[in-house]
Amino acid sequence: MKKLFFLFFPVILAVTVANAQDNLPLKRPALMHEMTPDELLHKAEIGKNFVETAPPAGPMRNVAEFDRMQGALVRYPFGIPLTLIKEMAADVMVTTIVASVAQQTTVISQYLAAGVDTSHCNFLIAPSDSYWTRDYGPWFESDSASQVGIIDFPYNRPRPLDDEIPKLLAAMLGISWYGMNVTTTGGNYMTDGFGLSSSTDLVWNENPTQTHAQIAQKHADYLGISNYQVVPDPNISTTIDHIDCWGKFLAPDKILIRKVPSSNSSYTALESAANYWASQVCSYGYNYKVFRVMTPSDQPYSNSVILNNKVLVPFMGSAWDDSAKAAYEAAMPGYSIKGFIGNPSTPWISTDALHCRVMGIADLGLLYIKHVPIAASQPCETDYIIDADILASSHQPVKYDSVLVFYSVNNGTYKTAHMSNTSGSHYKGVIPKQVAGSTVRYYLSAADQSGRHATAPFIGAADPFQFHTIYTNLAPVPDTLWFITVNDCMLGKITQLHNYLNFALSLNYVQQTGVHYPWFVDSMSVSSLPHVVNPGDSVAVRVKMHIVVKNPANQFVVDSLHFTTSAGTYHVILMINPQLLNAVDQKSQLAEAGNNYPNPFSNETDIPVEIRERGPVTLEITDTRGVKIRTLLSAVVDPGKRILRWDGTDSYGNKLPGGLYLYRLVTGNSAETKRMVLIR
């Protein structure tokens, strides 16, 4: 389907316009945002000739205001200052509704005089009733083929010329038009682009022949809205009841709600609205982030327009303008916040400001990254999988090497990880696992061959997604012990096996001695194994080294300590200075212990020992925690082989219960530990 822009686009629908004009009084008073007394007499004519169409082919997505826009729709005679039009035309195409070619010429002259970039201006020549393009203007959706179209509705005013504008704009843009028979207005509607939208209960009042469920179903059928939040209007003293007079989605997880002093009649209702939204789960799966903007004199600061990377805010020339700008800057880092004073003849008022008079036009070739972010606390034990769908409404291929994850750890430099196309529009990438206590910030980026580039979130690195890493398992803390100095070996190092799970488990076994190097478990914080480790509890283990020498170096050899639990095996890495291990080689050891026999045993067992050089030798029996039970040998011994016998008793001659025991042979600069099992 062609999507074209025309600098001049005369639209002549003689029958439609004639019929519309026949429905109007010959002399109409000046229109206001509210219905005039004359319009109230014609209220029954709202939606009278509206023709509902079949909905788009689903699934579809309702384009959000903070998605990429290619233009903005305004109407002449203006309700907005030319300075605002100049600002918008610096970046996007401004489409101006004019009644005739003569009006178009007048507008071009005004634009040139005001310094507006007219190369970014085009015109829809069509009769209209008012300048409230937000209220009667089009809503945009993207269908199952990523084709952008317009959703129209009966405008809730008896203003038939305004009501025709969305259909005429669809024809001008060369895109599909769909009619949804729900009487409403754009000022009373906001969407997050993820299937959640909201209006005040005015939408129920304006559609008395439809049930609440039927209205919600229409939004689902035509816009893909699975969660339609209809809320009460907290502005007590107003008559418009539009949601943009007090609230605004800034992103799928952010909402701005105005704030007033406690003396204001709307104070309680507005605080209730803020608390309600703070308790609601956004489309990302966590509660909304609620931001407040102070409006002590009912300033219409929430009645703003998001236009790509800019936020256009109605300023009132009061001391509170700076506060409003600061509120937006806090809520939307990276966006350019710009304020505009209304025209003296059409000033901003509490219920009718900038948002009401400007309607964004979605990028018809929108490149959209659909991604539910990783948030809150995430396990430090695994990598983080990033899933996204890259939807190109331009129907140009996505550049295969352009889909990237940019991530930063603890405010460090951003690194990149490529995302791979797994099927259709779906892409997958990985952020490597990070240590517990890290803050990870990230955003996604993609480009297609139309020249478009997109990021998610929209503003990218200035306000990225973020999550924190925590232990969520049974985890040794720290998970690495460094033996660098002599004191490290003599005093030992402590690791704690902490249960971060929400259920208890059993610690069945702790490795007592080194496999490659002579470390050993000196003590534990529990008296026996197996031991139940409840949620939040820890088991502390002190590890020591026997062999020490002088002049430690900064190179390390590696061994590991193993914990065996009902949930699996966990490891603590032991990093050992090799200069502390110069006597590990068996050839330099003064003695070596053989395997005891029998093993297992019930009464007694023999432990063979070979002494290679005369020197001090100790052979100790310990429990699994390393606690000494009995010393079988402690003397200066001549070279030779001997058998040491143990009868399963402690130093006092008491018989010990069955279980796992250790025997440890210690010489001047080495140690060796082996296991044996006593059966009773």
Helices and strands as residue ranges (DSSP letters): H 14-22, H 37-41, G 43-45, E 61-62, E 69-75, H 82-89, E 93-98, H 101-114, G 118-120, E 121-125, H 133-136, E 139-142, E 148-152, H 160-173, E 177-179, G 186-188, E 190-191, E 196-200, H 202-205, H 212-223, E 227-231, G 243-245, E 247-251, E 254-259, H 267-278, E 289-294, E 305-307, E 310-315, H 321-331, E 336-341, H 354-357, E 359-362, E 367-370, E 377-379, E 384-392, E 404-409, E 415-418, E 420-423, E 426-431, E 439-447, E 453-456, G 460-462, E 465-470, E 474-477, E 480-483, H 486-491, E 493-499, E 505-510, E 519-524, E 531-533, E 538-545, E 557-565, E 568-576, G 578-580, G 586-588, E 591-593, E 605-611, E 615-622, E 628-637, E 640-646, E 659-666, E 671-678
